[in-house]
Amino acid sequence: MYNSKIIGLGHYVPDHVVTNHDLAKFMDTNDEWIQERTGIKERRWIEKGSEDTSAVMGAKASRIAIERSGLATEDIDFIVFATMTPDYFFPGCGVQIQDMLNMKNIGAIDIRNQCSGFVYALSVADQFIKTGMYKNILVVGAEYHSNGLDKSTRGRGVTVIFGDGAGACVLSREEDTSKGILSTHLHSEGKYAEKLTVESPSIRHWVPDIMEAGKEDTSYFPYMDGTFVFKHAVVRFSEVIKEGLEKNNLKKEDIDLLVPHQANLRIAQFIQKKFELKDDQVFNNIMKYGNTTAASVVIALTEAWELDKIKAGDVVVLAAFGSGFTWGSAIIRW
Ligand code: ACO
């Protein structure tokens, strides 16, 4: 029996900064509303004509993570790629990474769990390592939201929160089972699927519908019942962090760093208060990037690590909640 440990982290975001003031130029919104409700000041959106896509950004983040891990791409045994904005309806982005990084013909899977995508992906990779099947796994989270958003005032409740970007980590076998990923905890509640969804493209809403002449089709845009999602998020975040701590006989005082999914600064502040954490025990970067969904936790974790906020031996808690609903946590001894 082994544990798995993060040995390399990397992230990539497009250069193009879109401020709240920029959004106010094409929809009825304002900087004050967005900052007060979400904490977001700006986000990165891929510019038209850029080569970036979810897979391309994922590959850029992966190259950094692999280089920092000290491994070579040929040492990677498997790829797990989390995204809700894949380049193709099929195949998934994982296989594109295999090609883009000139990797061996290793296995690659995609995870479709939206904001919880990275925590789910990490958990899947962790199981493969714990059973001894693989030694080194590349785990990627990437999103290209900006091309699929409703940029009219009708879409403002969702459009202002999403940003583009990617993060990646290399997960590797750890012989000392007191270190690395101690446990992961995953949940879902599918009855709320329609509270936060992008309906199309899907097999039940397919080409004949789309081609119908003159029909305005909003089913490609994300729909979110924001207040409903918010209320569930704060409850589920708290539950799944508590579950992870209890599983490992840890108390809230043992948390050195909480890296929550960056959905809304108010959600993170609620969790911080609930677990009585100080400002430097919770890492937030939603102000700069908005909600990058499956990329958000791994981008935040990478930045926290780059800023020396994580030391050997620290208890690092990752937690996420999102569409599905799905939610999860990972308890890590660094
Ligand atoms: N600018 C200005 N006004 C706006 C905007 C905007 N961008 N968006 C909405 N409004 C207006 C609404 O029209 C409404 O006006 P009305 O009262 O006249 O009808 C008012 O502001 C309040 O709207 P609400 O939607 O009730 O605002 P709320 O306070 O709930 O904040 C938000 C919205 C920020 C989206 C919040 O609900 C939220 O963060 N929810 C959770 C998001 C989340 O956790 N998602 C999960 C991850 S995402 C994933 O998994 C893909």
Boltz pocket constraint, residues with backbone or C-beta under 6 A from the ligand:
constraints:
  - pocket:
      binder: B
      contacts: [[A, 28], [A, 29], [A, 30], [A, 33], [A, 34], [A, 37], [A, 38], [A, 113], [A, 114], [A, 115], [A, 116], [A, 156], [A, 157], [A, 158], [A, 160], [A, 161], [A, 196], [A, 225], [A, 226], [A, 227], [A, 228], [A, 229], [A, 230], [A, 233], [A, 263], [A, 264], [A, 267], [A, 291], [A, 293], [A, 321], [A, 322], [A, 323]]
      max_distance: 6.0
